[in-house]
Structure formats: structure tokens, C-alpha cells
Amino acid sequence: MAKVEIIRPLFEEIQKKFKGEAHEIIDLMETLETDPKKGELLGSVAGVVIKELKYKSFIFYFITDGYKLKCFDEQTLAEMLIRFVRMPDKNHQQETINEIKKILLNFGPGGFAE
């Protein structure tokens, strides 16, 4: 199974914004452990794929290893990390995607604060 990680600032934002529904959103995110191909592809930077997962009218962006996602077998899937990094508001979706790409270009996947 893949490992799903939600960076702490995003986790706290989900809990604050959604309160009672937060567990449903976390459960949705964790479904990627068994189905990592889920979500819409938005782009890639240096082999890291940026994808989105939707919950009602909200969007959550996550990153993962594009090569493993494309060519995974059971062993590779077990080593795969899926990291949720951002939740934009409706008016700033493209800005958020550009910010994710910039962080990946400058710092790599480790550039997202825990």
C-alpha cells in the first residue's frame, strides 16, 4: 500500500474549516493508499506529479512520484509516498498550482513544511 501524508498546516486547516466533516475528508485522502491513480493530473515537475482530489466543491492538491505512479507494481506501490500539500480557495486555484510548481523546482518535494 502507498503511504498518504498530509502536511501539518493543511491538516490543521481541514480540521478548522470542516470541523465534523474533517474525518470524511481524511478518509477520502487515505483511499489513495489502495488506489494511488485516483485524482486528476495537473502537471509534473522533475518527475513529481501534481494531482487533485475533489470533495464536494473543495479541491485538495497532492504530489507523488510520477514514475512509480505510471509503472508501479506491488513492491513499488509499497514504497510510494503521496503527500497532500494545499487546499486553494475558488479564486486562487491556478496561483496555488503555480506555487506548488515553484516550490518543487526550487526545493523539491521536501520543500513543503511539515
Buried (B, 14 or more C-beta within 10 A) or exposed (E): EBBBBBBEBBBEBBBEEBEEBBEEBBEBBBEBBEEBEBBEEBBBBEEBBBBBBEBEEBBBBBBBBBEBBEEBEEEBBEEBBBBBBBBBEEEEBEEBBEBBBEBBEEEEBEEBEE
